[in-house]
Amino acid sequence: MKFSFFTLFPQLIQPYFQQSIMGNAHKKGIIEVNCINIRDFATNKYKKVDDTLTGGGAGMLLNPFVLHCALQQALDTRIIFLSPCGAKFTQQDAKRLSQYQHISFVCGRYEGFDERIIELYATEIFSIGDFILSGGELAALCMADSIARNLASVLGSEESLQGESFESNLLEAPNFTKSKDFDKNFPNFLPTSEYLKGNHAIIVDLKFKMSKMKTQYFRPDLFQSLARIQ
């Protein structure tokens, strides 16, 4: 799978794919990463990429013609714009998008995009939450990581994806280690003994119940949507 990032700051993107899980996936060739500097497509003397707002107002927008020129390289890809007006990105979106061969993320800066460039080029528009960032790079990296995790061999085991948070609209059940040092120092915080007995059926049922309790406590909105489905 290939990710292309259209950005004014490629140096923010590249290091993320040099470490940890994403770094390993990149080295193995499971994912390919391409950073396109939008500024390279500016034709003016000073490589200026921003422009003033029609009708006045604070701030600047990315020059739509510069972005238009840059996006000619993405016409055969799924083009995703990162914007507060977009649909909130979910785990279901990550799984669905992992089926595509090539995704292009368009990372905004300044006050965002000229609306016309979105209408012309956006396949989808996403937000990662109801808050504002200085640019779309962090949001694009969040999405790319989440999408890539659904690819075969990225996590090393299909089992790693099973039971994760947001699968079936539930948060993942509480997990515990076998740390004897921690147990010794905090004897009142021992994990449930059922985890240690090895009865797989009982453990699965217990984890499902704890998953529901955790979701109801931390994410009542998810729990209510689960109740409506059932």
GUDOFI-385467 format. One record per residue: residue in one letter; x, y, z negated of N, C-alpha, C in turn. Coordinates in nm, 3 decimals, always signed. Example, Ala and Ser with C-alpha at 12.3 -4.5 7.8 and 13.67 -1.06 7.14 Angstrom:
BEGIN
<loti 'A',<+1.319,-0.569,-0.780>,<+1.230,-0.450,-0.780>,<+1.320,-0.330,-0.780>>
<loti 'S',<+1.285,-0.225,-0.708>,<+1.367,-0.106,-0.714>,<+1.290,+0.003,-0.787>>
# end
This chain:
BEGIN
<loti 'M',<+0.084,-0.119,+0.000>,<+0.000,+0.000,+0.000>,<+0.088,+0.124,+0.000>>
<loti 'K',<+0.041,+0.227,+0.070>,<+0.120,+0.349,+0.079>,<+0.044,+0.466,+0.018>>
<loti 'F',<+0.115,+0.545,-0.063>,<+0.062,+0.670,-0.118>,<+0.139,+0.786,-0.057>>
<loti 'S',<+0.066,+0.882,-0.003>,<+0.128,+1.006,+0.044>,<+0.078,+1.120,-0.043>>
<loti 'F',<+0.170,+1.206,-0.085>,<+0.135,+1.319,-0.170>,<+0.167,+1.448,-0.096>>
<loti 'F',<+0.066,+1.527,-0.068>,<+0.085,+1.658,-0.008>,<+0.091,+1.759,-0.122>>
<loti 'T',<+0.208,+1.818,-0.141>,<+0.234,+1.897,-0.260>,<+0.337,+2.006,-0.233>>
<loti 'L',<+0.337,+2.107,-0.317>,<+0.443,+2.209,-0.312>,<+0.561,+2.169,-0.400>>
<loti 'F',<+0.543,+2.062,-0.478>,<+0.648,+2.021,-0.573>,<+0.673,+1.871,-0.567>>
<loti 'P',<+0.739,+1.824,-0.461>,<+0.770,+1.680,-0.450>,<+0.852,+1.629,-0.567>>
<loti 'Q',<+0.932,+1.717,-0.627>,<+1.017,+1.676,-0.739>,<+0.937,+1.635,-0.862>>
<loti 'L',<+0.810,+1.672,-0.867>,<+0.724,+1.628,-0.978>,<+0.674,+1.485,-0.956>>
<loti 'I',<+0.667,+1.444,-0.832>,<+0.609,+1.314,-0.797>,<+0.712,+1.202,-0.800>>
<loti 'Q',<+0.825,+1.224,-0.737>,<+0.921,+1.116,-0.711>,<+0.971,+1.043,-0.836>>
<loti 'P',<+1.004,+1.114,-0.946>,<+1.058,+1.042,-1.063>,<+0.962,+0.940,-1.122>>
<loti 'Y',<+0.832,+0.963,-1.106>,<+0.735,+0.872,-1.167>,<+0.744,+0.731,-1.108>>
<loti 'F',<+0.786,+0.723,-0.984>,<+0.794,+0.593,-0.916>,<+0.935,+0.534,-0.921>>
<loti 'Q',<+1.013,+0.580,-1.018>,<+1.148,+0.527,-1.037>,<+1.163,+0.452,-1.169>>
<loti 'Q',<+1.055,+0.448,-1.249>,<+1.063,+0.388,-1.381>,<+0.946,+0.293,-1.406>>
<loti 'S',<+0.964,+0.203,-1.499>,<+0.857,+0.120,-1.555>,<+0.781,+0.041,-1.448>>
<loti 'I',<+0.653,+0.024,-1.468>,<+0.571,-0.062,-1.380>,<+0.568,-0.010,-1.238>>
<loti 'M',<+0.546,+0.122,-1.223>,<+0.540,+0.179,-1.089>,<+0.676,+0.173,-1.020>>
<loti 'G',<+0.782,+0.190,-1.097>,<+0.917,+0.181,-1.042>,<+0.946,+0.042,-0.989>>
<loti 'N',<+0.905,-0.060,-1.065>,<+0.925,-0.198,-1.022>,<+0.844,-0.229,-0.897>>
<loti 'A',<+0.719,-0.181,-0.894>,<+0.634,-0.204,-0.777>,<+0.693,-0.137,-0.653>>
<loti 'H',<+0.751,-0.020,-0.673>,<+0.813,+0.052,-0.562>,<+0.936,-0.022,-0.511>>
<loti 'K',<+1.019,-0.071,-0.603>,<+1.140,-0.144,-0.565>,<+1.107,-0.273,-0.491>>
<loti 'K',<+0.999,-0.339,-0.531>,<+0.959,-0.465,-0.468>,<+0.889,-0.444,-0.334>>
<loti 'G',<+0.858,-0.319,-0.302>,<+0.790,-0.291,-0.176>,<+0.640,-0.312,-0.181>>
<loti 'I',<+0.585,-0.330,-0.301>,<+0.440,-0.347,-0.313>,<+0.370,-0.215,-0.284>>
<loti 'I',<+0.431,-0.106,-0.328>,<+0.380,+0.027,-0.296>,<+0.490,+0.109,-0.229>>
<loti 'E',<+0.448,+0.194,-0.139>,<+0.539,+0.287,-0.072>,<+0.493,+0.429,-0.104>>
<loti 'V',<+0.588,+0.518,-0.128>,<+0.554,+0.655,-0.168>,<+0.619,+0.754,-0.073>>
<loti 'N',<+0.539,+0.846,-0.026>,<+0.587,+0.949,+0.065>,<+0.541,+1.085,+0.014>>
<loti 'C',<+0.634,+1.178,-0.003>,<+0.602,+1.313,-0.049>,<+0.618,+1.411,+0.067>>
<loti 'I',<+0.513,+1.484,+0.097>,<+0.517,+1.583,+0.205>,<+0.509,+1.721,+0.142>>
<loti 'N',<+0.612,+1.801,+0.164>,<+0.615,+1.937,+0.109>,<+0.533,+2.028,+0.198>>
<loti 'I',<+0.423,+2.079,+0.146>,<+0.334,+2.165,+0.224>,<+0.407,+2.288,+0.276>>
<loti 'R',<+0.504,+2.336,+0.200>,<+0.579,+2.457,+0.238>,<+0.655,+2.438,+0.370>>
<loti 'D',<+0.690,+2.315,+0.402>,<+0.762,+2.288,+0.527>,<+0.680,+2.326,+0.650>>
<loti 'F',<+0.550,+2.341,+0.634>,<+0.463,+2.370,+0.748>,<+0.426,+2.518,+0.759>>
<loti 'A',<+0.482,+2.600,+0.671>,<+0.461,+2.744,+0.681>,<+0.549,+2.799,+0.793>>
<loti 'T',<+0.493,+2.884,+0.877>,<+0.566,+2.935,+0.994>,<+0.617,+3.077,+0.975>>
<loti 'N',<+0.581,+3.141,+0.864>,<+0.627,+3.278,+0.842>,<+0.770,+3.280,+0.790>>
<loti 'K',<+0.831,+3.394,+0.797>,<+0.973,+3.410,+0.764>,<+1.006,+3.365,+0.623>>
<loti 'Y',<+0.917,+3.392,+0.528>,<+0.946,+3.365,+0.387>,<+0.884,+3.233,+0.337>>
<loti 'K',<+0.832,+3.153,+0.428>,<+0.770,+3.025,+0.393>,<+0.658,+3.044,+0.289>>
<loti 'K',<+0.585,+3.149,+0.305>,<+0.475,+3.181,+0.214>,<+0.357,+3.087,+0.241>>
<loti 'V',<+0.299,+3.031,+0.135>,<+0.192,+2.933,+0.152>,<+0.062,+2.974,+0.085>>
<loti 'D',<+0.059,+3.090,+0.020>,<-0.064,+3.134,-0.045>,<-0.126,+3.250,+0.031>>
<loti 'D',<-0.252,+3.276,+0.003>,<-0.323,+3.383,+0.071>,<-0.428,+3.440,-0.023>>
<loti 'T',<-0.468,+3.565,+0.003>,<-0.565,+3.633,-0.083>,<-0.706,+3.582,-0.058>>
<loti 'L',<-0.794,+3.608,-0.153>,<-0.933,+3.563,-0.144>,<-1.016,+3.663,-0.064>>
<loti 'T',<-1.094,+3.613,+0.028>,<-1.190,+3.697,+0.099>,<-1.296,+3.746,+0.000>>
<loti 'G',<-1.323,+3.877,+0.002>,<-1.422,+3.932,-0.091>,<-1.364,+3.972,-0.223>>
<loti 'G',<-1.233,+3.955,-0.239>,<-1.168,+3.995,-0.364>,<-1.176,+3.888,-0.471>>
<loti 'G',<-1.111,+3.913,-0.581>,<-1.108,+3.817,-0.691>,<-0.966,+3.789,-0.734>>
<loti 'A',<-0.954,+3.736,-0.855>,<-0.821,+3.710,-0.911>,<-0.758,+3.587,-0.848>>
<loti 'G',<-0.625,+3.592,-0.837>,<-0.551,+3.475,-0.791>,<-0.543,+3.463,-0.640>>
<loti 'M',<-0.481,+3.353,-0.599>,<-0.458,+3.324,-0.457>,<-0.503,+3.181,-0.427>>
<loti 'L',<-0.519,+3.153,-0.299>,<-0.550,+3.018,-0.253>,<-0.439,+2.967,-0.164>>
<loti 'L',<-0.428,+2.835,-0.154>,<-0.337,+2.778,-0.055>,<-0.384,+2.819,+0.084>>
<loti 'N',<-0.290,+2.860,+0.167>,<-0.324,+2.902,+0.303>,<-0.383,+2.782,+0.379>>
<loti 'P',<-0.508,+2.792,+0.426>,<-0.572,+2.676,+0.489>,<-0.507,+2.633,+0.619>>
<loti 'F',<-0.447,+2.728,+0.693>,<-0.385,+2.688,+0.819>,<-0.257,+2.609,+0.795>>
<loti 'V',<-0.180,+2.649,+0.694>,<-0.060,+2.573,+0.659>,<-0.099,+2.431,+0.619>>
<loti 'L',<-0.205,+2.420,+0.539>,<-0.251,+2.288,+0.496>,<-0.306,+2.208,+0.614>>
<loti 'H',<-0.374,+2.275,+0.704>,<-0.424,+2.210,+0.826>,<-0.308,+2.149,+0.905>>
<loti 'C',<-0.201,+2.224,+0.920>,<-0.084,+2.173,+0.994>,<-0.023,+2.052,+0.924>>
<loti 'A',<-0.015,+2.060,+0.792>,<+0.043,+1.949,+0.715>,<-0.041,+1.823,+0.727>>
<loti 'L',<-0.172,+1.839,+0.723>,<-0.261,+1.724,+0.719>,<-0.277,+1.652,+0.852>>
<loti 'Q',<-0.214,+1.703,+0.956>,<-0.215,+1.629,+1.083>,<-0.144,+1.495,+1.066>>
<loti 'Q',<-0.058,+1.485,+0.965>,<+0.012,+1.359,+0.939>,<-0.075,+1.258,+0.864>>
<loti 'A',<-0.193,+1.301,+0.820>,<-0.275,+1.215,+0.735>,<-0.406,+1.173,+0.799>>
<loti 'L',<-0.421,+1.198,+0.927>,<-0.550,+1.177,+0.992>,<-0.596,+1.032,+0.992>>
<loti 'D',<-0.502,+0.938,+0.987>,<-0.540,+0.796,+0.986>,<-0.536,+0.737,+0.845>>
<loti 'T',<-0.544,+0.823,+0.744>,<-0.541,+0.777,+0.605>,<-0.670,+0.819,+0.534>>
<loti 'R',<-0.686,+0.769,+0.413>,<-0.799,+0.815,+0.330>,<-0.750,+0.938,+0.254>>
<loti 'I',<-0.808,+1.053,+0.284>,<-0.758,+1.181,+0.231>,<-0.839,+1.220,+0.108>>
<loti 'I',<-0.770,+1.228,-0.006>,<-0.835,+1.261,-0.132>,<-0.786,+1.398,-0.180>>
<loti 'F',<-0.879,+1.488,-0.202>,<-0.848,+1.619,-0.259>,<-0.871,+1.613,-0.410>>
<loti 'L',<-0.779,+1.673,-0.486>,<-0.794,+1.681,-0.631>,<-0.851,+1.818,-0.665>>
<loti 'S',<-0.969,+1.820,-0.725>,<-1.037,+1.946,-0.752>,<-1.134,+1.929,-0.869>>
<loti 'P',<-1.151,+2.034,-0.953>,<-1.247,+2.025,-1.063>,<-1.390,+2.000,-1.016>>
<loti 'C',<-1.419,+2.030,-0.889>,<-1.555,+2.009,-0.838>,<-1.579,+1.865,-0.796>>
<loti 'G',<-1.475,+1.784,-0.798>,<-1.488,+1.646,-0.750>,<-1.559,+1.554,-0.847>>
<loti 'A',<-1.595,+1.438,-0.799>,<-1.654,+1.335,-0.884>,<-1.550,+1.288,-0.985>>
<loti 'K',<-1.594,+1.254,-1.104>,<-1.501,+1.209,-1.207>,<-1.448,+1.069,-1.171>>
<loti 'F',<-1.318,+1.057,-1.165>,<-1.252,+0.932,-1.126>,<-1.274,+0.826,-1.233>>
<loti 'T',<-1.308,+0.704,-1.191>,<-1.335,+0.595,-1.284>,<-1.256,+0.470,-1.247>>
<loti 'Q',<-1.259,+0.372,-1.335>,<-1.192,+0.245,-1.308>,<-1.251,+0.176,-1.186>>
<loti 'Q',<-1.381,+0.193,-1.166>,<-1.445,+0.133,-1.048>,<-1.392,+0.196,-0.920>>
<loti 'D',<-1.365,+0.327,-0.924>,<-1.304,+0.394,-0.808>,<-1.164,+0.339,-0.783>>
<loti 'A',<-1.089,+0.318,-0.890>,<-0.953,+0.265,-0.876>,<-0.954,+0.129,-0.808>>
<loti 'K',<-1.044,+0.042,-0.850>,<-1.053,-0.092,-0.790>,<-1.093,-0.083,-0.643>>
<loti 'R',<-1.189,+0.003,-0.614>,<-1.235,+0.017,-0.475>,<-1.125,+0.073,-0.385>>
<loti 'L',<-1.056,+0.175,-0.432>,<-0.953,+0.239,-0.350>,<-0.830,+0.151,-0.331>>
<loti 'S',<-0.812,+0.053,-0.420>,<-0.696,-0.037,-0.406>,<-0.708,-0.126,-0.282>>
<loti 'Q',<-0.824,-0.125,-0.218>,<-0.844,-0.206,-0.097>,<-0.793,-0.135,+0.029>>
<loti 'Y',<-0.761,-0.007,+0.018>,<-0.715,+0.068,+0.135>,<-0.564,+0.056,+0.152>>
<loti 'Q',<-0.518,+0.067,+0.274>,<-0.376,+0.053,+0.305>,<-0.297,+0.182,+0.279>>
<loti 'H',<-0.361,+0.296,+0.299>,<-0.287,+0.423,+0.291>,<-0.379,+0.532,+0.236>>
<loti 'I',<-0.340,+0.591,+0.125>,<-0.416,+0.699,+0.063>,<-0.330,+0.824,+0.056>>
<loti 'S',<-0.388,+0.937,+0.096>,<-0.318,+1.066,+0.089>,<-0.384,+1.152,-0.018>>
<loti 'F',<-0.303,+1.201,-0.112>,<-0.352,+1.292,-0.216>,<-0.311,+1.435,-0.180>>
<loti 'V',<-0.407,+1.526,-0.179>,<-0.379,+1.666,-0.150>,<-0.383,+1.741,-0.283>>
<loti 'C',<-0.267,+1.790,-0.327>,<-0.253,+1.850,-0.459>,<-0.263,+2.002,-0.450>>
<loti 'G',<-0.364,+2.057,-0.512>,<-0.385,+2.201,-0.509>,<-0.291,+2.277,-0.601>>
<loti 'R',<-0.282,+2.405,-0.577>,<-0.209,+2.499,-0.663>,<-0.283,+2.632,-0.659>>
<loti 'Y',<-0.235,+2.728,-0.735>,<-0.298,+2.860,-0.743>,<-0.444,+2.842,-0.789>>
<loti 'E',<-0.539,+2.904,-0.716>,<-0.680,+2.892,-0.751>,<-0.750,+2.778,-0.676>>
<loti 'G',<-0.672,+2.696,-0.606>,<-0.731,+2.582,-0.539>,<-0.728,+2.593,-0.388>>
<loti 'F',<-0.835,+2.547,-0.324>,<-0.840,+2.534,-0.179>,<-0.943,+2.628,-0.117>>
<loti 'D',<-0.914,+2.670,+0.005>,<-1.016,+2.731,+0.090>,<-1.121,+2.623,+0.116>>
<loti 'E',<-1.247,+2.654,+0.090>,<-1.353,+2.553,+0.099>,<-1.358,+2.486,+0.236>>
<loti 'R',<-1.319,+2.558,+0.339>,<-1.329,+2.503,+0.475>,<-1.233,+2.387,+0.498>>
<loti 'I',<-1.116,+2.392,+0.433>,<-1.019,+2.285,+0.453>,<-1.068,+2.155,+0.387>>
<loti 'I',<-1.143,+2.170,+0.278>,<-1.203,+2.053,+0.213>,<-1.308,+1.991,+0.305>>
<loti 'E',<-1.393,+2.077,+0.362>,<-1.499,+2.027,+0.450>,<-1.442,+1.959,+0.575>>
<loti 'L',<-1.330,+2.009,+0.623>,<-1.270,+1.954,+0.744>,<-1.198,+1.821,+0.721>>
<loti 'Y',<-1.132,+1.807,+0.605>,<-1.039,+1.695,+0.590>,<-1.067,+1.598,+0.476>>
<loti 'A',<-1.145,+1.635,+0.378>,<-1.160,+1.548,+0.261>,<-1.244,+1.425,+0.292>>
<loti 'T',<-1.186,+1.308,+0.267>,<-1.263,+1.184,+0.268>,<-1.339,+1.172,+0.137>>
<loti 'E',<-1.269,+1.204,+0.028>,<-1.329,+1.204,-0.105>,<-1.266,+1.317,-0.186>>
<loti 'I',<-1.340,+1.364,-0.287>,<-1.290,+1.467,-0.378>,<-1.304,+1.414,-0.520>>
<loti 'F',<-1.196,+1.420,-0.597>,<-1.199,+1.366,-0.733>,<-1.145,+1.466,-0.835>>
<loti 'S',<-1.197,+1.452,-0.957>,<-1.145,+1.520,-1.075>,<-1.114,+1.412,-1.178>>
<loti 'I',<-1.018,+1.437,-1.266>,<-0.991,+1.339,-1.372>,<-1.051,+1.382,-1.505>>
<loti 'G',<-1.126,+1.492,-1.506>,<-1.191,+1.535,-1.630>,<-1.232,+1.680,-1.626>>
<loti 'D',<-1.308,+1.719,-1.725>,<-1.360,+1.856,-1.730>,<-1.261,+1.950,-1.799>>
<loti 'F',<-1.146,+1.967,-1.736>,<-1.044,+2.060,-1.784>,<-0.960,+2.103,-1.665>>
<loti 'I',<-0.883,+2.210,-1.683>,<-0.807,+2.267,-1.572>,<-0.658,+2.241,-1.591>>
<loti 'L',<-0.591,+2.199,-1.483>,<-0.446,+2.183,-1.480>,<-0.385,+2.289,-1.390>>
<loti 'S',<-0.254,+2.305,-1.398>,<-0.186,+2.404,-1.314>,<-0.174,+2.359,-1.169>>
<loti 'G',<-0.194,+2.231,-1.145>,<-0.187,+2.179,-1.009>,<-0.242,+2.039,-1.004>>
<loti 'G',<-0.255,+1.984,-0.885>,<-0.315,+1.853,-0.869>,<-0.220,+1.736,-0.882>>
<loti 'E',<-0.091,+1.763,-0.903>,<+0.008,+1.655,-0.905>,<-0.017,+1.554,-1.017>>
<loti 'L',<-0.042,+1.603,-1.138>,<-0.064,+1.511,-1.249>,<-0.188,+1.425,-1.227>>
<loti 'A',<-0.294,+1.487,-1.175>,<-0.416,+1.411,-1.146>,<-0.390,+1.305,-1.039>>
<loti 'A',<-0.314,+1.342,-0.937>,<-0.283,+1.247,-0.829>,<-0.201,+1.129,-0.882>>
<loti 'L',<-0.106,+1.157,-0.970>,<-0.025,+1.049,-1.028>,<-0.110,+0.957,-1.114>>
<loti 'C',<-0.202,+1.015,-1.192>,<-0.293,+0.933,-1.272>,<-0.372,+0.837,-1.184>>
<loti 'M',<-0.424,+0.891,-1.075>,<-0.505,+0.809,-0.985>,<-0.421,+0.702,-0.916>>
<loti 'A',<-0.303,+0.740,-0.868>,<-0.216,+0.645,-0.799>,<-0.177,+0.529,-0.891>>
<loti 'D',<-0.144,+0.561,-1.016>,<-0.109,+0.458,-1.113>,<-0.226,+0.363,-1.134>>
<loti 'S',<-0.344,+0.420,-1.156>,<-0.462,+0.338,-1.182>,<-0.498,+0.250,-1.062>>
<loti 'I',<-0.484,+0.305,-0.942>,<-0.513,+0.228,-0.820>,<-0.411,+0.116,-0.803>>
<loti 'A',<-0.283,+0.149,-0.819>,<-0.177,+0.050,-0.797>,<-0.184,-0.067,-0.893>>
<loti 'R',<-0.231,-0.043,-1.015>,<-0.243,-0.151,-1.114>,<-0.335,-0.263,-1.066>>
<loti 'N',<-0.424,-0.231,-0.974>,<-0.518,-0.331,-0.924>,<-0.463,-0.414,-0.808>>
<loti 'L',<-0.342,-0.382,-0.765>,<-0.280,-0.457,-0.656>,<-0.216,-0.585,-0.709>>
<loti 'A',<-0.223,-0.690,-0.629>,<-0.162,-0.817,-0.669>,<-0.013,-0.799,-0.694>>
<loti 'S',<+0.034,-0.856,-0.802>,<+0.177,-0.861,-0.839>,<+0.230,-0.734,-0.905>>
<loti 'V',<+0.152,-0.625,-0.908>,<+0.204,-0.503,-0.973>,<+0.221,-0.524,-1.122>>
<loti 'L',<+0.123,-0.588,-1.186>,<+0.133,-0.615,-1.330>,<+0.198,-0.749,-1.360>>
<loti 'G',<+0.220,-0.829,-1.256>,<+0.285,-0.958,-1.276>,<+0.189,-1.071,-1.308>>
<loti 'S',<+0.066,-1.038,-1.347>,<-0.031,-1.142,-1.382>,<-0.172,-1.088,-1.363>>
<loti 'E',<-0.256,-1.165,-1.295>,<-0.397,-1.126,-1.278>,<-0.467,-1.117,-1.413>>
<loti 'E',<-0.421,-1.198,-1.508>,<-0.483,-1.201,-1.641>,<-0.468,-1.067,-1.712>>
<loti 'S',<-0.362,-0.991,-1.677>,<-0.339,-0.863,-1.742>,<-0.452,-0.764,-1.717>>
<loti 'L',<-0.522,-0.780,-1.604>,<-0.632,-0.689,-1.571>,<-0.762,-0.729,-1.638>>
<loti 'Q',<-0.773,-0.856,-1.676>,<-0.898,-0.904,-1.733>,<-0.914,-0.853,-1.876>>
<loti 'G',<-1.031,-0.803,-1.906>,<-1.059,-0.757,-2.041>,<-1.008,-0.618,-2.072>>
<loti 'E',<-0.951,-0.549,-1.973>,<-0.904,-0.413,-1.998>,<-1.023,-0.320,-2.019>>
<loti 'S',<-0.995,-0.205,-2.078>,<-1.100,-0.106,-2.100>,<-1.166,-0.069,-1.968>>
<loti 'F',<-1.297,-0.046,-1.976>,<-1.382,-0.002,-1.866>,<-1.421,-0.115,-1.771>>
<loti 'E',<-1.367,-0.235,-1.793>,<-1.421,-0.349,-1.720>,<-1.556,-0.380,-1.783>>
<loti 'S',<-1.659,-0.391,-1.705>,<-1.796,-0.416,-1.754>,<-1.845,-0.307,-1.848>>
<loti 'N',<-1.794,-0.184,-1.830>,<-1.838,-0.068,-1.908>,<-1.808,-0.080,-2.058>>
<loti 'L',<-1.709,-0.159,-2.093>,<-1.670,-0.174,-2.233>,<-1.524,-0.135,-2.252>>
<loti 'L',<-1.493,-0.085,-2.372>,<-1.353,-0.064,-2.408>,<-1.291,-0.198,-2.444>>
<loti 'E',<-1.162,-0.207,-2.426>,<-1.092,-0.332,-2.459>,<-1.100,-0.357,-2.609>>
<loti 'A',<-1.115,-0.483,-2.647>,<-1.120,-0.520,-2.788>,<-0.989,-0.485,-2.857>>
<loti 'P',<-0.992,-0.461,-2.989>,<-0.868,-0.432,-3.062>,<-0.766,-0.545,-3.045>>
<loti 'N',<-0.641,-0.507,-3.031>,<-0.532,-0.604,-3.017>,<-0.436,-0.592,-3.135>>
<loti 'F',<-0.373,-0.702,-3.170>,<-0.281,-0.704,-3.284>,<-0.157,-0.785,-3.248>>
<loti 'T',<-0.044,-0.749,-3.305>,<+0.079,-0.826,-3.285>,<+0.095,-0.929,-3.397>>
<loti 'K',<+0.202,-1.006,-3.388>,<+0.235,-1.104,-3.492>,<+0.348,-1.053,-3.580>>
<loti 'S',<+0.354,-0.922,-3.599>,<+0.464,-0.861,-3.675>,<+0.456,-0.898,-3.823>>
<loti 'K',<+0.547,-0.982,-3.866>,<+0.550,-1.022,-4.007>,<+0.591,-0.906,-4.097>>
<loti 'D',<+0.679,-0.821,-4.046>,<+0.723,-0.705,-4.126>,<+0.606,-0.612,-4.155>>
<loti 'F',<+0.522,-0.588,-4.053>,<+0.408,-0.500,-4.074>,<+0.308,-0.564,-4.171>>
<loti 'D',<+0.281,-0.695,-4.151>,<+0.186,-0.765,-4.238>,<+0.233,-0.763,-4.383>>
<loti 'K',<+0.363,-0.777,-4.400>,<+0.418,-0.780,-4.536>,<+0.404,-0.645,-4.605>>
<loti 'N',<+0.424,-0.538,-4.528>,<+0.418,-0.404,-4.586>,<+0.276,-0.348,-4.596>>
<loti 'F',<+0.185,-0.406,-4.518>,<+0.046,-0.359,-4.520>,<-0.048,-0.479,-4.532>>
<loti 'P',<-0.046,-0.546,-4.648>,<-0.124,-0.669,-4.665>,<-0.275,-0.648,-4.657>>
<loti 'N',<-0.321,-0.525,-4.675>,<-0.465,-0.498,-4.667>,<-0.512,-0.473,-4.524>>
<loti 'F',<-0.419,-0.479,-4.429>,<-0.453,-0.453,-4.289>,<-0.421,-0.573,-4.200>>
<loti 'L',<-0.439,-0.692,-4.251>,<-0.413,-0.812,-4.172>,<-0.521,-0.830,-4.065>>
<loti 'P',<-0.483,-0.878,-3.946>,<-0.585,-0.904,-3.844>,<-0.675,-1.020,-3.888>>
<loti 'T',<-0.792,-1.029,-3.828>,<-0.885,-1.135,-3.864>,<-0.820,-1.272,-3.849>>
<loti 'S',<-0.847,-1.359,-3.944>,<-0.784,-1.492,-3.944>,<-0.828,-1.577,-3.826>>
<loti 'E',<-0.943,-1.544,-3.764>,<-0.990,-1.622,-3.650>,<-0.892,-1.617,-3.534>>
<loti 'Y',<-0.817,-1.507,-3.525>,<-0.718,-1.493,-3.418>,<-0.606,-1.597,-3.431>>
<loti 'L',<-0.583,-1.641,-3.553>,<-0.470,-1.730,-3.579>,<-0.509,-1.878,-3.572>>
<loti 'K',<-0.637,-1.907,-3.564>,<-0.682,-2.047,-3.570>,<-0.675,-2.118,-3.435>>
<loti 'G',<-0.667,-2.040,-3.326>,<-0.647,-2.102,-3.195>,<-0.771,-2.153,-3.126>>
<loti 'N',<-0.890,-2.126,-3.181>,<-1.013,-2.170,-3.115>,<-1.048,-2.066,-3.008>>
<loti 'H',<-1.021,-2.099,-2.883>,<-1.032,-2.002,-2.775>,<-1.175,-1.950,-2.759>>
<loti 'A',<-1.273,-2.038,-2.768>,<-1.413,-1.997,-2.750>,<-1.456,-1.898,-2.857>>
<loti 'I',<-1.416,-1.923,-2.980>,<-1.451,-1.833,-3.091>,<-1.381,-1.698,-3.073>>
<loti 'I',<-1.255,-1.702,-3.030>,<-1.179,-1.579,-3.010>,<-1.242,-1.493,-2.899>>
<loti 'V',<-1.282,-1.558,-2.789>,<-1.346,-1.485,-2.678>,<-1.474,-1.418,-2.725>>
<loti 'D',<-1.556,-1.492,-2.800>,<-1.682,-1.437,-2.851>,<-1.656,-1.322,-2.948>>
<loti 'L',<-1.557,-1.340,-3.035>,<-1.524,-1.236,-3.133>,<-1.474,-1.110,-3.064>>
<loti 'K',<-1.390,-1.127,-2.963>,<-1.337,-1.012,-2.890>,<-1.449,-0.936,-2.819>>
<loti 'F',<-1.546,-1.010,-2.765>,<-1.658,-0.944,-2.698>,<-1.739,-0.861,-2.797>>
<loti 'K',<-1.764,-0.917,-2.915>,<-1.839,-0.844,-3.017>,<-1.763,-0.720,-3.063>>
<loti 'M',<-1.632,-0.734,-3.084>,<-1.552,-0.620,-3.128>,<-1.541,-0.515,-3.018>>
<loti 'S',<-1.539,-0.561,-2.894>,<-1.536,-0.469,-2.781>,<-1.662,-0.383,-2.778>>
<loti 'K',<-1.777,-0.445,-2.802>,<-1.903,-0.371,-2.806>,<-1.905,-0.272,-2.922>>
<loti 'M',<-1.856,-0.315,-3.038>,<-1.853,-0.226,-3.155>,<-1.761,-0.107,-3.131>>
<loti 'K',<-1.646,-0.133,-3.072>,<-1.549,-0.027,-3.044>,<-1.607,+0.073,-2.944>>
<loti 'T',<-1.673,+0.022,-2.842>,<-1.733,+0.109,-2.742>,<-1.844,+0.194,-2.803>>
<loti 'Q',<-1.927,+0.133,-2.885>,<-2.037,+0.207,-2.948>,<-1.983,+0.318,-3.038>>
<loti 'Y',<-1.871,+0.293,-3.105>,<-1.815,+0.392,-3.198>,<-1.741,+0.504,-3.125>>
<loti 'F',<-1.651,+0.466,-3.033>,<-1.565,+0.565,-2.968>,<-1.628,+0.627,-2.843>>
<loti 'R',<-1.707,+0.550,-2.769>,<-1.766,+0.599,-2.644>,<-1.915,+0.565,-2.639>>
<loti 'P',<-1.995,+0.633,-2.720>,<-2.140,+0.604,-2.720>,<-2.204,+0.623,-2.583>>
<loti 'D',<-2.145,+0.712,-2.500>,<-2.200,+0.733,-2.366>,<-2.188,+0.606,-2.282>>
<loti 'L',<-2.072,+0.539,-2.292>,<-2.054,+0.413,-2.219>,<-2.147,+0.305,-2.274>>
<loti 'F',<-2.160,+0.303,-2.405>,<-2.243,+0.200,-2.468>,<-2.389,+0.216,-2.426>>
<loti 'Q',<-2.436,+0.339,-2.417>,<-2.574,+0.364,-2.375>,<-2.596,+0.321,-2.230>>
<loti 'S',<-2.495,+0.347,-2.145>,<-2.509,+0.305,-2.005>,<-2.510,+0.153,-1.994>>
<loti 'L',<-2.434,+0.085,-2.081>,<-2.434,-0.061,-2.084>,<-2.571,-0.113,-2.125>>
<loti 'A',<-2.631,-0.047,-2.225>,<-2.763,-0.089,-2.273>,<-2.868,-0.073,-2.163>>
<loti 'R',<-2.855,+0.032,-2.083>,<-2.951,+0.054,-1.973>,<-2.938,-0.055,-1.867>>
<loti 'I',<-2.813,-0.095,-1.839>,<-2.789,-0.201,-1.739>,<-2.850,-0.333,-1.784>>
<loti 'Q',<-2.834,-0.363,-1.914>,<-2.884,-0.489,-1.968>,<-3.036,-0.486,-1.982>>
# end
